[in-house]
Amino acid sequence: MANQDRSRWSQFGAEVQRLRASSGMTQRQLAGRLTMHYTMIGKLERAERTP
């Protein structure tokens, strides 16, 4: 992944984490609402995986 792309995904992940935390949800709770596995939420938040 190019540095610019990685930076954008890192920003996206940080925003997902910020919004999730501010709503009081755990990664598992968010994953359940999105019908995703909770490990995917963590990977998105850490920019280890892109949607």
C-alpha positions, 0 to 999 in steps of 0.5 A, spaced: 500 500 500 502 506 498 504 511 503 498 516 501 493 510 501 496 508 508 495 515 511 488 515 508 486 508 511 489 510 518 485 516 518 479 512 516 480 507 521 482 512 527 475 516 525 471 509 526 475 508 532 473 515 535 466 514 533 465 507 535 468 509 542 464 515 543 457 511 542 460 507 547 460 501 543 465 495 543 468 492 537 464 486 537 457 490 538 459 494 532 461 488 528 454 485 530 450 491 527 454 491 521 454 483 520 462 483 520 466 479 524 469 483 530 476 482 528 475 486 522 473 492 526 480 492 529 483 491 523 480 497 520 481 501 526 489 499 525 489 500 517 491 493 517 485 491 512 481 496 507 474 495 506 
